[in-house]
Structures are given as C-alpha cells and as structure tokens.
Amino acid sequence: MGLGASLLGLAIRAWAAGHLAKNQRLAVSGPYAFTRNPLYLGTLLTAMGFAAAGRSVGLAVLFATLFALVYLPAIELEEQHLTKILPGYSEFAARVPLLVPSWPKSGLGPDDFSFALYVKNREYQAGLGWVIGAAWLAIRTYWLQ
C-alpha cells in the first residue's frame, strides 16, 4: 500500500508538471483545479508512502518535520512571489485550496497536459528518484533481512 501511495504522489507530480509554465502563466488546469500546490502534495504523498512501505515511523516523522520546516515556508514565499508576478493569482487563491484538495467548481480548466512542459520542468528526475527508492526498499526487504 505504501508504494501505491508513493506512486500516486509521483503521478500527481507528473500531472502537475505537465500543466506548469513556471513564472509565465497562472496554472489553473489539471491538478491545479483541485489544489494550488499539487507538486508539494505529490511530494508529501510520495515521501509518506515510502515511509509506510518501509514500515518506518521514524522516517515518517522525519518527512513530516522536513515538510513542515522546509516546504510550508517555501509555499508561503511562492504565494507572495506569484501574487506579485501573475495577474489573477489572488482570485485563484481565494477559490482553490492551498494544499488539501477539494473538488473544482468549474471543471479541470482550459489547458491539456503538455509532455513538453513535463520534460521542461524535469519531472522525470522525480520518477528516477522513485525508482531508486523502490529498488532500495526491494533490496532491503528481500536481501538485507
């Protein structure tokens, strides 16, 4: 189940990366219709899924602490930055939740997923990291016990 949760987090990140033209236009489509921060949500799900798969409470506490101390302040700084550079961000922020998703009131937005944006945002690196993490769990589970 933990690997499934982490894979869901990775999929959310990939979906978000295909809708994000950083600092160029407001991302309101795809997962951005559900939450303003799908990349961070995907990261949290991926990390907690790995902690669950590894049956490690310590790792879960570490990931949660890092998220609270690193990612939450980063989200606040990004909110300030995006409010300054992207017209309409304040209205978007008023209707779409910060992190915990809610069902969008007006559909998934006007834009389709762009594989070119996925590549430009280098999200494939997260996929590679996931494969390495899953391989480590497999090695630890089957060969190091």
C-alpha positions, 0 to 999 in steps of 0.5 A: 500500500505504501508504494501505491501511495508513493506512486500516486504522489509521483503521478500527481507530480507528473500531472502537475508538471505537465500543466506548469509554465513556471513564472509565465502563466497562472496554472489553473488546469489539471491538478491545479483545479483541485489544489494550488500546490499539487507538486508539494502534495505529490511530494508529501504523498510520495515521501509518506508512502515510502515511509509506510512501505518501509514500515518506518515511523521514524522516517515518517516523522522525519518527512513530516518535520522536513515538510513542515520546516522546509516546504510550508515556508517555501509555499508561503514565499511562492504565494507572495512571489506569484501574487506579485508576478501573475495577474489573477493569482489572488482570485485563484487563491481565494477559490482553490485550496492551498494544499488539501484538495477539494473538488473544482467548481468549474471543471479541470480548466482550459489547458491539456497536459503538455509532455513538453512542459513535463520534460521542461520542468524535469519531472522525470528526475522525480520518477528516477528518484522513485525508482531508486527508492523502490529498488532500495526498499526491494533490496532491503526487504528481500536481501538485507533481512 
